[in-house]
Amino acid sequence: MKVGVPKETAPNERRVALVPDTVAKLVKVGLEVLVERGAGEAASFADEAYRAAGATVVATAGQVFGQSDVILKMQPPSIDEVRLCREGAALVAVFQPSAERDVVAQLAARTVTAFSLALLPRITRAQPMDMLSSQATVAGYKAVLLAAATTGRFFPMLVTAAGTLPPARVLVLGAGVAGLQAIATARRLGAVVSAFDVRPAVKEQVESLGARFLEMQIGEQAEAAGGYAKELSEETHRRELAFIAQQVRDADIVITTAAIPGKRAPILVTADAVRGMKPGSVIVDLAVETGGNCELTEPGTEVIRNGVLVLGPLNLPSTLPYHASQMYARNVSSFLLHITKDGALRLDFEDEITRDTCVTHAGEVRKQ
Ligand code: NAD
């Protein structure tokens, strides 16, 4: 079976689906790997390293798509890329089918069996394939570095001959995978960190990272099955907004990561709350791709309001492409091996992982 890795074509995408280490592992189990020339270049993986790992480097995307039985990608394919796919081939990428209706229809029309790892069930068995967690880890880390690079303050407390400088106060809203990594990173830089989440279960995790957990009486079940948050009632959300507006007044940096699967991200920091913040404060809104947690966030750009900088960075994992690719490559190769047996695709739709991630198969759209 031939596995193909094209160069990503989406603007600003620097990651690559397989890195040389994972190529070597796939070659070792008997798979052939084709990599488009320059596919890993933006992530600092040279063609030569892929060759040394046992891959064949080919000159064009057309050759990768035209010769591969399975295509591994990061971003969803473009319509042009779908046209390059072989009929009956398989493709693994990361996308929400509802946001890619035309592409999904084309994939089905070309009888491509397409999988989206964005749909992977968060079950223990699927952890090695969990790219949502691996890329959220990258985003949480990088969000803190962005804040540190844009604030006019030091993060750590400094005692110097030129005076004693207090540590930065960082507030993290939403303490899932990205939020916990943001807490850990801000702590490593010496900030005083507090965090809030509607799921009471995360209190212990926040505290174990040396941060303070902000307590608010939620008064309702905020956790759904599977460990995710649920949408709050209007009344509780109103109380939450007032609570957060109080907390952001003292913060120098606010990192927001709150999300509810399948829904728009909840607004947590209103324009009024931003007005109450100190000039020079920085908000990094990691929920920007699902609508944003701050009322003022603009996707992919910065907004300054009353001296507060609001950043809405898009595709942060791509800005740390070396390790983000390495982690994704492990995720996607674990998934590939899960749907492969004896060097060929073996699809078992009774299996939750295969069933939940499969978007198109045998000409049918299975996930809208
Ligand atoms: P996510 O990206 O969906 O949400 C981020 C955080 O925002 C969550 O902690 C959520 O509680 C919080 N949030 C939602 N609404 C909020 C609000 N109104 N106010 C404040 N916070 C709000 O979540 P995630 O980071 O992808 O994962 C969340 C959880 O999923 C994990 O902590 C874990 O329990 C579970 N998970 C399980 C596995 C597994 O393999 N078993 C893997 C990853 C995650």
Residues whose N, C-alpha, C, O or C-beta is under 5 A from the ligand:
A	BS01	NAD	R122 I123 T124 Q127 S133 L173 G174 A175 G176 V177 A178 F196 D197 V198 R199 G226 G227 Y228 A229 K230 T257 A258 A259 I260 P261 P266
